[in-house]
Amino acid sequence: MAEAYTPAPPEGGGSDEYWCQMIDPGLTKTAFLTGTQFAPENVAIAHHAVVYAVPPGGAAAVREQDAKTP
C-alpha cells in the first residue's frame, strides 16, 4: 500500500469494516486460478478475507466505482 491504513468502525455502529481491494494476478493467457493466500500483517484486526473473481470485462467498472469513493 502507498500509505498506512488505520481501520475505523463503520458509521452507525458495529465493529466489522469491509475493505474492497482489486488484485490483478497478472495472468497473460487463459488459465485456472485455483487458490490464493491472504496474509495480513496484523491478524488481531484482519482475520479473514472474502475473495470474488471479476471477469476481465468487469475490471473497468470496478475501478470506476472505486474512484468514486474515498
C-alpha positions in Angstrom: 0.0 0.0 0.0 1.2 3.5 -0.7 0.3 4.7 2.8 -0.5 3.2 6.1 -4.2 2.4 6.8 -5.9 2.7 10.2 -9.2 0.9 10.4 -12.2 2.6 12.0 -15.7 1.3 13.0 -18.4 1.8 10.4 -20.9 4.7 10.7 -23.9 3.7 12.7 -22.2 1.2 14.9 -20.8 -2.3 14.6 -17.2 -3.5 14.6 -16.5 -5.0 11.2 -15.1 -2.9 8.4 -15.1 -4.2 4.9 -12.4 -3.0 2.5 -12.6 -3.8 -1.2 -9.3 -4.2 -3.0 -8.8 -5.3 -6.5 -5.9 -7.6 -7.1 -4.7 -8.4 -10.6 -3.0 -11.9 -10.6 -1.1 -10.8 -13.8 -2.2 -13.7 -15.9 -1.2 -13.2 -19.6 -3.2 -16.2 -21.1 -6.2 -18.2 -20.2 -5.6 -20.2 -17.0 -7.4 -21.6 -14.0 -6.7 -19.7 -10.7 -7.4 -22.3 -8.1 -6.2 -20.6 -5.0 -4.8 -17.6 -3.3 -3.2 -16.8 0.0 -4.2 -14.0 2.3 -1.5 -13.0 4.8 -2.5 -9.9 6.9 0.2 -8.1 8.8 -1.9 -7.7 11.9 -4.1 -10.8 12.4 -5.7 -9.2 15.5 -7.7 -6.9 13.3 -7.6 -8.6 9.9 -8.6 -12.2 10.4 -10.3 -13.3 7.1 -10.8 -12.4 3.5 -13.7 -12.8 1.1 -12.5 -13.1 -2.5 -14.5 -12.7 -5.7 -13.4 -13.2 -9.3 -14.1 -10.2 -11.5 -14.3 -11.1 -15.2 -11.9 -9.1 -17.4 -14.8 -7.1 -18.9 -15.8 -6.0 -15.4 -12.5 -4.7 -14.2 -13.1 -1.2 -15.6 -16.5 -0.9 -13.8 -14.8 -1.9 -10.5 -12.1 0.7 -11.0 -14.7 3.4 -11.9 -16.7 2.6 -8.7 -13.6 2.6 -6.6 -12.6 6.1 -8.0 -16.0 7.4 -6.8 -15.3 6.6 -3.1 -12.6 7.8 -0.7 
